[in-house]
């Protein structure tokens, strides 16, 4: 994903979302864990933090070392655990006349 740097600590993603450079770097680091588990979720993570200010704040304020990552093979779900919530990205796959497709559904559980 290409980003435009504005020189003031913010970057604009191709989708037009303004994110602080520090948060964008953290998202890329989080996404590396998901890539290692088998799926690239960077765009979905960016969409999540632009739509949910509370989740953005939790990601910004949780130390990376306290985050855990996992994959539920049976549910085809990629999971990010923060200190007080769990975010799962459920991958729904299918095929139609145009070929294979997938959709990502995000679920958040607070504890």
C-alpha positions as CSV (number, residue, x, y, z in Angstrom):
1,X,0.0,0.0,0.0
2,X,1.4,3.4,-1.0
3,X,1.2,6.3,1.5
4,X,1.7,10.0,1.0
5,X,3.8,11.7,3.7
6,X,2.7,15.3,4.5
7,X,5.8,16.1,6.7
8,X,3.8,16.8,9.8
9,X,3.7,13.4,11.3
10,X,0.6,12.3,9.3
11,X,0.3,10.2,6.2
12,X,-2.6,9.7,3.8
13,X,-3.3,6.2,2.6
14,X,-4.5,5.5,-0.9
15,X,-8.0,5.2,0.6
16,X,-7.8,8.8,1.7
17,X,-7.5,8.1,5.4
18,X,-5.3,10.4,7.5
19,X,-3.3,8.4,10.0
20,X,-0.4,9.4,12.2
21,X,2.8,8.0,11.1
22,X,3.4,6.2,14.4
23,X,0.0,4.5,14.2
24,X,0.6,3.5,10.6
25,X,3.9,1.9,11.5
26,X,2.3,0.0,14.4
27,X,-0.4,-1.2,12.0
28,X,2.2,-2.4,9.6
29,X,4.0,-4.3,12.4
30,X,0.7,-5.8,13.6
31,X,0.0,-6.9,10.0
32,X,3.4,-8.6,9.7
33,X,2.1,-11.0,12.4
34,X,-1.0,-11.7,10.4
35,X,1.0,-12.2,7.2
36,X,3.2,-14.7,9.0
37,X,0.0,-16.5,10.0
38,X,-1.2,-16.5,6.4
39,X,-3.2,-13.4,5.5
40,X,-2.6,-9.7,4.8
41,X,-5.0,-7.6,6.8
42,X,-3.4,-4.1,6.5
43,X,-6.3,-2.5,4.7
44,X,-8.8,-4.0,7.1
45,X,-6.8,-2.8,10.1
46,X,-6.7,0.8,8.6
47,X,-10.4,0.7,8.0
48,X,-11.0,-0.5,11.5
49,X,-9.0,2.3,13.2
50,X,-10.6,5.0,10.9
51,X,-14.1,3.8,11.8
52,X,-13.6,3.0,15.5
53,X,-11.9,5.7,17.6
54,X,-12.0,3.5,20.7
55,X,-10.1,0.7,18.9
56,X,-7.7,3.2,17.5
57,X,-7.0,4.5,21.0
58,X,-6.6,0.9,22.3
59,X,-4.1,0.0,19.6
60,X,-2.1,3.2,20.1
61,X,-2.0,2.8,23.9
62,X,-1.3,-0.9,24.1
63,X,2.4,-1.8,24.0
64,X,3.2,-4.2,21.2
65,X,4.8,-6.7,23.6
66,X,1.4,-7.0,25.3
67,X,-0.4,-7.9,22.0
68,X,-0.9,-11.5,21.1
69,X,-1.8,-12.9,17.7
70,X,-3.3,-16.2,16.7
71,X,-5.2,-18.0,14.0
72,X,-8.3,-20.2,14.4
73,X,-7.9,-22.7,11.5
74,X,-11.4,-24.1,11.9
75,X,-13.1,-20.7,11.8
76,X,-10.5,-19.2,9.3
77,X,-10.1,-16.3,11.7
78,X,-7.1,-14.2,12.5
79,X,-7.1,-12.9,16.1
80,X,-5.5,-9.9,17.8
81,X,-5.7,-9.8,21.6
82,X,-5.2,-6.4,23.3
83,X,-5.3,-6.0,27.1
84,X,-9.1,-5.6,27.4
85,X,-10.5,-6.8,24.0
86,X,-10.2,-9.4,21.3
87,X,-10.4,-8.4,17.6
88,X,-11.0,-11.2,15.2
89,X,-10.9,-10.9,11.4
90,X,-13.0,-13.7,10.0
91,X,-12.2,-14.6,6.4
92,X,-15.2,-15.8,4.3
93,X,-14.2,-17.4,1.0
94,X,-16.3,-18.5,-1.9
95,X,-16.3,-18.8,-5.7
96,X,-18.8,-17.6,-8.3
97,X,-18.8,-17.3,-12.1
98,X,-16.2,-14.6,-11.8
99,X,-13.8,-16.8,-9.8
100,X,-12.7,-17.0,-6.2
101,X,-13.5,-14.2,-3.8
102,X,-13.1,-13.4,-0.1
103,X,-14.7,-11.1,2.4
104,X,-13.3,-10.0,5.8
105,X,-15.7,-9.6,8.7
106,X,-14.4,-8.0,11.9
107,X,-15.7,-8.9,15.4
108,X,-14.7,-7.2,18.6
109,X,-15.2,-8.7,22.1
110,X,-14.6,-6.6,25.2
111,X,-13.7,-8.2,28.6
